[in-house]
Amino acid sequence: MPKILITGASSGIGEATAYAYSNPECELFLVARREQRLTEVAEACLKKGVSRVVFKARDLSVPGQGASIVEECLEELGGLNLLICNAGYGIYGPLQEVSPQDMARIWQVNFQSGYESIYAAVPHLMKQNEGHIVLVSSVIGKKAFPYAASYCATKFAQVAIGEALWGELRGTGVGVSVICPGYTATEFQQSAQNTASQGSWNRPGSGQDSAAVARAIVSAVRHKKREVHLTLPGRILCGLNRISPFLVNHVAAWVLQRASKKEDRRQEVGDIR
Ligand SMILES: NC(=O)c1ccc[n+]([C@@H]2O[C@H](COP(=O)([O-])OP(=O)(O)OC[C@H]3O[C@@H](n4cnc5c(N)ncnc54)[C@H](OP(=O)(O)O)[C@@H]3O)[C@@H](O)[C@H]2O)c1
């Protein structure tokens, strides 16, 4: 019976992934900070028919939590077959407004906690010669953009770890998949940390459905895909970037600098009013 640990399961892609694995074959171990939301997600999973669900309210910005949750999962479910490192948030703004402390926190939540979990899980998965690790990165883990430097850095690091680890585990029964969603309609934009002068990355409105990302995760695990790009704009962007990074860099800088100036002006007018 697959035993599955999902971080960031209280909303968005993590929640949708928990539902995607809610069948009698699976046991779930869900992690995020908001206990009430986890309770609701766990109840919904049980209604959908999952065999068993355990949830823990844990703050992954605390060093060491990434490893602890793996230990807890092994203890409570009696095993682990699939680790999905999904928890994360964004910081939007110019680099000089993102303090080293802000950078350290986003690094811990988006990357380091996942690294801790993987480090704790790999010996167990190798021993049973079976299992899978999923890292939920992003399109901007493949191409960095202005005003999202810290977030991009964490997402690039996930891609790097996924790629390298895939090579190390090749030929064993343990697989690794990196998922690169494009813009997805979740709570991500609302919970992102915006610095004082930057709102140009805010994108209310429609994005792809989180259930589509969850389906892609299930398929990646089933077919042992190394890297998955979900949206057409994401694929086009990565393709163009391979052909001419120079052009993509300049266009992106031009578009985002303009949007940033517009936002600054909008805020100035707001301040005057
Ligand atoms: N939405 C997009 O457009 C998009 C695109 C590409 C990649 N992604 C990636 O997809 C992943 C999931 O994001 P989402 O879109 O589903 O956004 P979301 O709805 O905001 O979900 C983020 C999840 O991470 C958890 N989380 C955040 N900080 C945490 C912390 N300190 N400790 C424990 N859990 C924490 C949140 O739970 P609590 O708040 O309850 O702790 C929540 O369950 C992220 O890694 C994100 O980078 C998103």
The ligand as an ORCA input file, in Angstrom:
! r2SCAN-3c Opt
* xyz 0 1
  N       0.667     28.760     -8.075
  C       1.579     28.883     -9.028
  O       1.414     29.678     -9.983
  C       2.817     28.023     -8.998
  C       3.589     27.944    -10.176
  C       4.744     27.175    -10.155
  C       5.130     26.501     -9.000
  N       4.375     26.604     -7.872
  C       4.840     25.899     -6.656
  O       3.829     25.025     -6.185
  C       3.993     24.800     -4.791
  C       2.630     24.878     -4.125
  O       2.136     26.198     -4.263
  P       0.591     26.502     -4.534
  O       0.492     27.203     -5.841
  O      -0.229     25.311     -4.305
  O       0.335     27.640     -3.424
  P      -0.501     27.622     -2.069
  O      -1.914     27.293     -2.325
  O      -0.162     28.916     -1.394
  O       0.147     26.404     -1.252
  C       1.376     26.507     -0.587
  C       1.440     25.418      0.466
  O       2.701     25.502      1.140
  C       2.467     25.528      2.545
  N       3.490     26.296      3.245
  C       3.901     27.569      2.989
  N       4.787     27.951      3.908
  C       4.955     26.911      4.771
  C       5.726     26.701      5.938
  N       6.521     27.659      6.458
  N       5.640     25.503      6.570
  C       4.829     24.532      6.091
  N       4.064     24.670      4.989
  C       4.139     25.850      4.341
  C       1.098     26.186      2.689
  O       0.470     25.778      3.894
  P       0.294     26.678      5.218
  O       0.098     28.091      4.805
  O      -0.908     26.058      5.876
  O       1.538     26.438      5.977
  C       0.351     25.592      1.519
  O      -0.175     24.333      1.855
  C       5.007     25.837     -4.299
  O       6.257     25.221     -4.059
  C       5.125     26.811     -5.467
  O       6.410     27.376     -5.542
  C       3.228     27.350     -7.830
*
